[in-house]
């Protein structure tokens, strides 16, 4: 095996890369993040095993508290606000047929740049970045695609919120009987099986495995009858904590099967597996000790699990407080794969490669967010966070108060003013939110009390 340097250390050349993204997973839903056991036992034993054998980030974030904006950042390694589609919160099914609300095909992406660097590329799962013929995974760097184009579908009928069948192979509609989480897991295992010979021969692969779990509707593997009577995908009259945990567990089982296949193929040692969520948790999630959830720039909406497993490089049972967000991880995968950013599209993401090798090598990483919904703003820098929700502004010491209950703006006015000005200066570097940008809320306090 050939070796190359990762800063001052050594790493196997060009690892296989697997980017697993769950959907609406809460910060504390997993056992390795303090999650409680379900009535059936541990919720996430296989994901917990990845954390035990690798590196767990305790203060990692998503680029947005809602799905498609985070996915724009994941693909481009840049703030989502730089693209018109990235300012939808989120892209909804009404955008089907739009020629503007999607990921432009001339935009360099993580898979397109890795493909240029010699990788085979595939997306299994959720796309949510615009519809063909204008947009699509095969038009943005993936060699293969199996999954859904929409933001969500029923787990059994595979139909979107508009009622359209939404399961594809490439850009061709595909019908297949099965619970979607299991179908995606099986396809991911199949991809590894097919790519294994060439991976062992020196051509690595990049697999994006983007589950829809545990996103609504609240359907476990045994709930086909629920799909038959479902009014709409938001499923406002269904679900509970136990079924929600089952949905996570089904995803976890699939990840266990994928890891077992990598081991059987002799590829696990030199495969970097990254696991995360696209945003914070939803109705039945556990975000403790954080406040808020999906659509919020409080910690519960943006702080998410980040786990990296790479036996050849990452020390087992590692922990880091390094701050990071989704686009940083994509920049990391690009760097480790030997890809180069396009000079016309400089990255906002910062590589975490040195942190993977030595988790105590942390560095200051200011992180900025903006939401049209409720005019939210946030800046995390060091221990501190500036936050605005509606017309209310706050300053929190997140290290001491992750729950964001002690507003220190009046106690430290100079720090508050400096962070506010820093956020305003950053905002000038990204396009303004257009008047026609939409905010799509599936429910309100009329449907359920405030979380």
N, C-alpha and C positions, 0 to 999 in steps of 0.2 A: 504494500500500500504506500502511496506517495503521501508526504506530509508537507505542510506549509505552516508558517507562523501565524499565530493569533496574538498580536502584540508581542510579548516576550515569551509566550508559551508555544506549544505545538498543537496542531489539530489535524485530523485526517482531512485530506483535500476534498472539497466539494461534497458536503454531506447531502443526503436526501433531506428534503424539507417537507414537513407536514404541519399545516396551519389549521387547527381545529377551532372553530368559532361556534359557541352555543348562542342561543337567542333568548334574551331577557332573563338571564340567570342572575340571581341575587348574589351579593358579595359573600354571604355566609350560608349559602345553600349546600356547599360541599363539605364533607367531613374534614378535609384538610384546612378549611377556613373556619372551623369551629361549628359547623352545622350539626344539628341534632340528628340522631337516628330516627328513621321512620318506623312505623309499626311492623314493617317487614324486615327491618334490620338496617345495616349501613346503606346510605343512599348512593355513594360514589366511590366504592372501593378501588376501582381501576384508575380513576383520575387521581385519587389519593395516593396510589402506588407510584404514579408518575411524579407527583410532588415529593414523595419520600425518596425516590431515586434520582431527583434532580433539584431544581431551584424553584422556590416559591417567592413571588413578589407580594409584599403586604401593602404597598402603596402605589399600585399600578392603576391606570385609568383607561377608559375608552375615549375616543375623540369626541363623542357626542352621547347624550342620554337617550338617543333614539336611533333606530336601525340604519336606514340608508345613508345618513350623513357619515356615520362611522365607517361604512363600507366604501364610500368614496375615498376617505382618508387611508383606509387599508390598502386600496388598490393603487392610489397615486403617490402615497408617502408624503402627501402635502395636506395642509389644512383644507377641509372639505369646502370651506367658504370660497375657495378660489374657483369653484365651478357652480354654474347655475343650479344644476340638479342637487348639489350638496346643500342648498339652502332650503329645500323642501323638508318639512318636519313631520313625517317622512314622505318620500314618494309614495303615492297611493295608487290604487288600481285604476283610477280615473285617468292616469297618465299614459295608459296604453294607447299607442299611436302617436304620442308626442315625439317631436324631433329635437326637443331641447332638454327634456327632463330625463337625463341619463348620462352615462359615462362616455364622453366623446371618443370615437375610435382612433383619433390621431393623438390621444394623450398617452404617453409612456406609462406603463403600469408595472407592478411587481412581476406578474407572470410574463409580460412581454419582454422585460429586461432580463429576467432569468432565462427565458427561451433563447435570447441572443447569446447568453453565457453558456449555452449547451444543455439546458435542462429540458426534459419532457415536462409538460404542464397539464394539470387537470383541475377542474372544479367539480366537486360532488356536493350538491346541496343548494343553498339559497343564493341567488344572484342579487335581485332587488336594486338594480342599477340601470333600469330602462329596458324597453322591449325591442326585439327585432321588428322591422328590418334595419332600424337606425342604430340600435345598440345591441349588445349581447356579449356573453363570455367569449365566444369564438372570435369576436371582432376586437377583443381587448387582451389577447395574449395567451388564452388557454387553447391547448391542442384538443382537449376533450371537455365536454360538459354533460353532466347528468344531474337534473334537478329541477328547481322551480325558478321562474322569472319574477314572480310576484313577491310581496312582502310576507305573505302567509297563505297557507292552504289548509284544507281539512286533511287530517292524517290518513284517512281511509279513501275518500273520494278523489283527493288530490285536486280539488277545485278551489279557486280563489274566492275572495269576497264578492266578486261580481258574478260568480257561478261558472266562470270559464274553467275548463280543464287546463291545468297548469303543471304538467310534468313533461319534461323534454329530454331527448337525447340529441345533443347538438341544438339545432333549431327546429327539429321535427317533433311534433307532438307524440307522446309515448304513453301508452296505457299499461299499467301493471298492477296486479292485485297485491296489496300488502300495506302494512303499517309503515308510514313514511320513514320514521326513524330507523327501523330495521332495514328498509329498502336502501337507504343511504349508506348505512353501515356495511351492508353486503356489497354494494358497489365500490366502496372504498377498499375493502379487502380484495375484491376482484382486481382493482387497479394495481395494488401492490403485487399481487401474484403475476400479473402481466408484465409489470415493469421490472420485476426482480432480476431476470437474466441480464438485461442491459445495465441495470444498476450495479450488479456485481462486476460487469465488464467495463465500468468506468463512465457510463452516462447516467447521471443522477436524475431524480424526479422531484418535482414540486407538486404536492397535492394539497389543494384547499378543500377541507372538509367542513362545510358550513351547515350545521344542523338547523332545523327549525325549532327543535326542542330547547327549553320547555315553554315556548311561545303558545298562546292560545290557538285553537280551541283546546279545552281541557280534556284530552282523550288519551287514555292509556292503551296499551296493546290489546286489552280486553274490552274496549269500549266501542266496538263497531256499531252497536245499536244507538249510541249517542249521536254518531254522524248522521244516521238516518233521520233523526228528529231535530237536527240543529237548525235554529232560525237564522243566525248569522255567525260569522267566525269569531266575533268578540265574546260570544258565549257568556253573556252577562248573568244568566240564570243557572250556571253550572260550575263545576270544579270545587275542589277543596284542597287543603294542604297535603293530604295523603296521596291523592291522585297526581298532584303536581310533582311530588317527590318520586312517584312511580315513573313519570315522564323523564325526569332526570336520570333515574336508574336505567331506563331502557337505553338512553344515550350512552351512559357509562358502560353498559354491557357491550355495546358496539365498539366503543373505544378499546375495551379489553380484547375483543376479537381482532382488532386492527394491530394492536401491540403483539398479540400472539403470532399473527401472520408475519410481522416484521422479524420476530425472533426465529420463527421456523425457516425463514428465507435467509437468515444470517445477516440481516440488514439493521437490526436494532442498534447496534453499537455506534454506527456512524449515521444515524438518522436523528435530526433535531425535530422534536415534536413540541409545538407551542400550543397551549390551550388557553382560551379566554372566553369572554362574552362580548357581544356588540354594545351592550349598555347595561345599566343596573336593572334590578328585578322589578317584577310587575305585581299583580294582585296577591298571589300566594307565596311570594318569595320571602326569604329571610335575609335582610340586609344588616342585621345587628353587628355593631352598635350604631350603624349609620342611619341618618334620617333621609327620607325621600326615596324616590325610585325613578323608573322610566319617565322621561320628559323633564326631570329636575336636575339642576346643576348643584344641588346639595350632594354630599358625598354618596348617598345611596343611589343616585342616578348615574354616576360616572365612575366610581371606584369599583373595579371588577377583578375577578381572579386572573392572575397571569402565572402560568406554570411552564417551565422549560425543562425538557428531558433530553439529554444527549450524553450517554454514558462515556463516550470517548473524550469528552471535554469537561462537562459540568460535574463538579463534586456532588455526590449524593447528599441528601438531607440538608441542602443549602437554603438559606433565607437571606433576603435583601430588602432594604427599605428604599431602594432606588426608585425615584419618581420616573414615570414613563407613560406614554399613551399609545394608542393603536398604531399610528403612523411610525413610531419609533421601532416597533417590532418588525414592520414591513421593511424599513430601512436596514434593520439588522439582518434579516433573511437575504436581502439583496447583497449586502456586503459579504456575508459568509458564502454566498453562492458565486462570488466573483463577478457580479453584475455591476454595471456602471450607470449612474444617473444620466439622463439626457441633459446636455448643457443648457438647453432652452427651458428646462423645467426643474430648477434646483429644488432639492428636497427640503421640506420642513422637518421631517423625521430625522432623528439622531440615532446612530447605531449603538446598541447595547452590548456589542460583542465582547468588550473587555469585562463587563459585569458578569457575563455568562462564565467566563473562565475563572474570574476571581470576584465572587459576590460582594466582598467588602470594598471593592473599588467603586464607590459611588461618586457621583458628581452632581452639581446643581443643574436642574432641568426645569426652567420655568415652563408652565403649561397654561394655555389660554383657551377659553371657551366662550361661545356666544349662542344665544337662543332667541329666535323670534318669539317663541312662546313665553309669555309673561316678561318679556324684555330682560331676560336673564343675562348676566355676565359672571365670569369667574376667572381668577388667576391664582394658581398655586405656585408659590415660590418659597423653597425652603420649608420651614415649619408653618408658614403663614398662608392664608387664603383670603383674597378679596372676593366678595360675593354680592351680587345685586339681584333681587327678585321683585318684580313690579317696580315700585318706586322706593323700595327699602334697600339700604346698603349695609354691609356687615364686614367685620374683620374678625377672623378666627385664627387661633393657634391650633392647627389641625393635629399636630403631634400631641398636644396636651388635651385636646377637645375634639376628637373625631366626630362627635355627635353634633357639633356646631350649635351649642346652646349658649355659650358665653361670648356675647358680642363685645369685642374689645376696641371698637372703632373710636369711642370717646376716651378710652384710657391711653391709646397710642395714636393720637391724631396724625402725627407726622408719618408714621408707617402706613396708616390708612390712606392718607393723601398720596404718598409715593406709589403705592400699589394701584390705586385708582388711576393715577396719571400714566403708569406703565401700561395698564390695560387700554386706556384711550389711545396711547401712542401705537400700540400693537394693532388696534382696530383700523388705523389708517393704512396698514399694510395689506389689508384684504378688502375685497369688494363689499359695498354696502348691500344690505338685504333689500331685494327689489319689492315693490309694493304688491306684486302679484304672487309672492311666495306664500305657500299654504302651510297651515298648521292643522294636522288631522288628529283629533282626539276621539277615541272610540267610546268614551264614557265620561261621565262627570260625577260630581257629588250628588246629583239627583239619583244616580244608579247605586251608589254605595258611599258610606261615610269616608271622610278624609283618612288616609292611611297614617 
